[in-house]
Amino acid sequence: MRLLGRDTELAALHAALDSLHGMVLLRGDAGIGKSRLAAHILDVAAGRGVTVLRAQAHPLQTGLAYGPIVEAIRPHADALADDCIGRLLAHREIPAAYLDGDPDLNRTRMFDAVARLVQSMAPAVFFVDDLHWADRGTVELVHYLGRNAADVLVVGAYRPGDANPSLDSLGATVRRTGTEITVAPLADAAVAELVADLLGVPPSPELLDDITRRAKGVPLFVTALVHSGLNRSGAIPVIVRDVVLDRLRTLDDTERTVLETVAVAGQAASGEVLRAICDAPVALKRLITEGVVIEHASGRSLTYRVAHPLYAEVAYAEMTLSERRALHAAVITAVENANPDDVLTLAPHYREAGDLVDPGRAARVMAKAGWRALAMRATDEAIRYLRASAEIADPADVPELAEGIGRAYQGMGKFDDAVRAWADGLDTALKHGMEAAAGKLRFRLALLNAERQDNPDARSHLSTTAEAISDRYPEAGVHQFIYVARHDQEPDLRAATARMAKLADDTSRPVAAQAIGYLGKAITAMLDGQFTDAVGYGEQAIGYARQCDAEQAFQGQRISVVLSPLHALTGNVARAIEFALEAVDTKHSIEIPTHACYSRYVLSCARYLSGDMTAALAEIDKALELSAGLPRHRARSLAQRAFLRAERGELTEAAADLDQAHQVCRAPDLGVVEVTRLAANTIALHSENRAQAEPDPDFRLFPLFCDPYAAMIRPLFSPSYAEKAFRAFGDQATLAVALADRFTAVRTGDQDLLADAVSRLESFGAVLFAAQAKLDLADPGAVLAALEVFEHAGAAPWVNRARHVARALGVRIRSARGTGPLSTRETDVVRLLAEGLSNADIASRLFLSQRTVETHLRNSYAKLGLASRVALARWGADNLG
């Protein structure tokens, strides 16, 4: 059949095929001819020897993550036996990789694996039809291929109007960077040619007028009306359903049965399945010949699909519920005879087959689909299948399914829904005497409750439930330690870590228990100030944790967030960053968002030590995104951002963040208290208002377990307290020793000790700490080196201090006019302020109003991170004199 009236669209497609890269989207209403255009360009590509991959989204796949992609690449999976491909396809011959990062990282790895597979077949065209039915993951993967797969042209077709934010975003991107072709209705002349081609003879004027009026240029409507033999006006509504129904009525019973089978089977509609359900080759051939069904070679097999989704939709909708269920059950039987392990194909049909299939088998298949979705972070799909499984599963399996549903909701931040799921599972467990399952669900509920409320009752309940299940679930002891450490209860903390440490003494226990045991030993050593031993125990713990399976990732995450500050404290900032990154990359966040949030906070602190203030702020912003509904973690993240903003001189914004931190968490734990004190002291130091600083209590090691990074950083911003606090860490905390020596040297005037402290801090990788110490050396070269560090970090208050010290040493450093943080007029105002002029005198000199002068001064305070007129005048004298 000729393509008529599509010269413009074909020219764009041929140009894209010639370039063979990027992405083309075909956009148009149902039946407008998008698939026909794509089929033409795919035939041209195949004729040139280009590999063609086809995928089609289907209504049944809307809840099945990456279903269309699986359909397209499964025949080629052996070309690249990548473990990420194995997980995507559930391929029995390719090992499935454990997910080892946060959701974004895992998805990127899988996307990259698919891109490499497709590129291995380049030059290639990858076509995905009906993207409006695709799940979000499929749309994002298509987008990724279009941007990253070399020598591959990605073509997608979609129907506008359906609510699909991911697809809308893709369309907007392609309109900016690629080619989007809007397939418009045919002109009347093209409709006339199409009708003539379909009939084989020129149509009568009456028939042509009728079809032209009713079809309104939509090729599918034209085709359906011609095949229906309509030549009368007013009888056919112009809606798609009725047009398709008229076409379907021309089929005999056998043909209708074949069409319905293909429509219901969806991606399972292989030749083998069709033969098993309705072996009618003559009827199938007629459907293919008339363009109702499309036949496609998939590897050595043949697959079939309804030519246009509207045919499939209408055919499916016209069946009774019992007819649909019967066909879904028949599809299940046929698929299981060929491949009983094909969960991706079977799950949608088990969900729709109702009571015509074995409920135990249906529950198991849907549970497998749900657990796979949970592992893939496809939380909506996980909930859908796990819930469907729970409705028909044996009561003994329901608590575990409920736990999975709750984990999925928790990973989405829907904490109330998670509580309801776990509570329902707990009711079932108690009703059937399943105490072990009940204990685990009680612990889940107590853990989330303690995270959200953190009152004494919640903490007590958590402790009780953790102790009750600690023998079966050793990780419960770690959670108990976390909550004990938040409050000033050192005896309780020692008791909790001692219980954990005992696990390491029993070598018969599994590696997960050994990991927890050595973590307990590490924390006990920290309590005793034995930081070298603590690092050793921690390294042993992480070694065991890395041997755990994917479902026990929490141990590795918790150990990493302990090892990161331990390495920083013992003088290895680079190693501290490595462990913080490992914690962030751990795949636990689907279960416990609080840990993902805290991991980002730890990485922010480690980045700060290295002098990368931009990265530190980026990580804390990510932590804030994860902290919704978690007041303690939100308060910590806000306080950390307040500290970082104060270090950048953004004092107004820092104060606002700190105030918000106090508001969101009225009863903070010791860790949050440490960070808020750090932020308050930093704001006070940089605003030269020491009265705002938090009081400095006698230092104890206990806060080190509540928030290690805040405990080791805060003394720097309390100079009168710093030397004593850092000495309290002991000799094994080499970073603290170097910082203590700095303050001792300043107090005693020992320049050799100060220089040695600077050298050690630099060797540790504590870039900002070393730069701050260099200001005390009173050496022009050291001060200029420190200035460079501060400028690179964007630490405006420290830049100002460095410039002031340099000027005191006789080193004049001028900001180039027009290139500094101030505008030209602000520079003029600040320069005159530095000369001692009043606001009125400045206004008179510059022919400005006093209100305008005040505005320029306010802007200058904010840009430079200064809080007083004296400080601004001094800055002007140092930099603009």
C-alpha positions, 0 to 999 in steps of 0.5 A: 500500500502506497504512503499518500500525502506524507512527503514532508514526514517521509523527507524528515524520516529519511534525513534522520535515517541518513544521519543514523543518530539521535531521536525522532518522535512521531506524534499524532492522534490514534489512527493518523498513520504514525505506525505506518510511517515508522514501518516504511522507514524501518523497511528502508533501513532493513533494505540498507542492511541496518539492524531493526529492533521493534518494540510496542507498548501495550495496555497490559504492560502499563504496570510492567517495568520496561516491558516493551524494551524486554520484548525488543531486546530479548531475542538479542540478549545473548549478544551481550551477556551483561548481568544488568541485562540479565536482571532486566530480562530475568534471563535464566542464562545470564546472571542477574547483577545485585543492585549496588547503588541508589535508584538513579545509579542502578538505573543508569547502569542498566540503561548503559547495558542496554545501550551497549547491547543496542550499539553492538548491533549498530548501525541500527534503528530502534523503534518503540510504538505507542509510547503513551502506554509505556511505563515511566522506565521505558520512556526514560530508557528510550530517552537515554538511548536517543542521547547516548547510543552511537550509530543508532537512530531511535524512533518513537511514536505516541499519542498526545493527550494522555497524562504521562509526565515522563513522555511530556518531558521526552517530547519537550527535549526532542523538540529542542534537540532532535526531531519531532514530526507531528503527523497531521490528517491527510488532505482531501486529495490524499484521502481520495487517492487512499480510498481508490487504492483500498477499493482498487477502483475510483470511488463514487463521488457519494462514497468519497464525500461520505468517507472524507466527511467522517474520516476527517483525514485520519487514515485508520478511519478511512481504511475502516470505513472503506472495509466496512463498505459504508456508502451512506451518511449519518449511520456511523459516529466518527468516534474510533470505537464504532468505526473499529466495531464496524470493521470487526463485524466483517470478521467471521467467528474464527477470525474474531477469535484469533483477533481477540486472542492476539489482543489479549495475549499482548507480548505473549502472542507468539506462533506457539501460543496462538497454535495452542489456543486457536490453531486457525492458520487460514483465519490468521493469514486473512487477518495478516493479509487485510492488515488487521494483524501484523506478523513479525519475526523475533529471532527464530520465532514469529510473533503477532500483534493487532495492527492498530492498538485501537483494534486491540482495545475495542476487541478487548473491551467488547469481550465479556469479563468471563471471556477475557478471563478464559483467554488470559487463562488459556494464554497462561497455559500456553506460555507455561507449557513453553516457558514456565519461568517467564514471569514477565509474560505470565504476571499480567495474565495471572492478574486478569485471569481471576478464578480460572487459574490455580490461586497458589500458582497465581500468587507465587507468579505475581509475588515474583513479579512484585519482588522483581519490581521492588528490586528494580525500584519500580515501586508502583508495579511492586505494590500492584503485584504484591497486593494482588498476590496477597489477596489470594495467597496462603495466609502464611505468605501474607505477612511477608508480602505485606512487608514488601508492600510497606517497604515499597510505600516507605521508599516512595515516602508514603509512610502512612500507607506503609504503616497500614500495610505493615499493620494489616500484615501484623494482624494476619500474622497474629491471627495465624500464630506466626510470631516470627513474622509478627516480630519483624513487622512490629519492628518495621512499625516501631522503626518508622514510628521512632523515625517520625516521632522520636518520643520516649515511648517510641524509643522504648517500643523500638528497643523492646521489639528490636531485642525480641527479634535480634536472634533471628534478625541481627540487624535489629541490634544495629537499629537499636544502637542508632537510636540509643546513640541519639540520646545521652545514655552512654551506659545503654550505648555500651550495652547495645554495642556489647550485644552487637560485638558478641556476634563476632565471637561466634564464627558459626554465624553468617557473614551478615551477623559477623559484619554487625559483630565487628561493627559493635567492636569498632564502636566500643573501641571508639567509646574507649578512644581507641580509634586505630583499633576502631578502624581495624574492626570497621574494615573487618566489618565492611569486608563481611558486609560486602559478602552479604547478599543484596537484601542485606545491604543495610549492614554495609551502609551503616558500617560505611557511615561509621568508617567515613568519619573514623578515617577523617578523624585518623587523618585520611580524608580521601578514604573518608570520602570513599566510604561516604560514597559507598554509603550513598551508593548502597541499595537500601534506600527503597527500605529506609529513606532515613539511611539514604538521607543520613548517607548524603549528610555524611558525604556532604561533611566529607566533601567539606573537609576536602574543600569542595564546598559546591559538592558539599552543598549539592549533597545536602540538597539531595538529603533535604529532598529525601527528608520529607516527613522525617523531622530529625533528618530534615533538621540535621540537613537544614542545620548542615546547609546553614553551616555551609551557607555561613561558610560561603558568607550567605549569612541571611540564608544561613540564619533562615535555614537554622531557624527552620531547623529549630522549627521542624524538630522541637525535641532534637537528639544529640546529633542534631544538637551538635549540628545546630550548635555548629551552624550557630557558632559559624554564623556568630563567628562570621558575623562577628557577633559571638553573643549568638554562639551556642554555649560550649559544654565540656567536651566528651566523646559521647557526641562523637557517636551522635554526629561524628563529623559535627563533633570534630568540626564544631570546636574550630568555630569556638576558638576558646574551646577548641584546644581543650576539645581536640585534646580530649579526642586522644592521641590516636585521633591524628586529625584532632591532634593536628588541630589541637597543636594548631591552637596550642601553637597560636597560644604559645607562639610556637611557629615550628609546631604551627608549621608542622600542624599545617603540614600534617593537615595538608597530608591528611587532605583536610584542605580547608583546615590547613588553609585556616591554619596557614593564616596563623603562620603570618607568612605571605606565601602561606597566606596567599596559598590559603587565599587561593583555597578559600576563593576556590571553595567560595568561602567568602568570609575566609577570603576576607580574613585572608585578604585582611591578614595579607594586608597586615603583612604588607601584601596588597591584593586588589580586586579587579574593577568590575570583576569582583562580587560587587557591582560598579555602583556598589564598589563606589559606595563601599570605597567611600565607606572605607574612606570614612564617609557617612551615608549622607556624604556618600549620597552627595558625592555620588549624586544618589539618594540616601535610600539608594546608598542604604540599598547598595550597602545591604546588597554588599553585606549579603554578597560579601557575607559581612554583618557590620558596617565596620567589617564592610569598611575594613573589607573596602580598605583591604580590597578597594583602597 
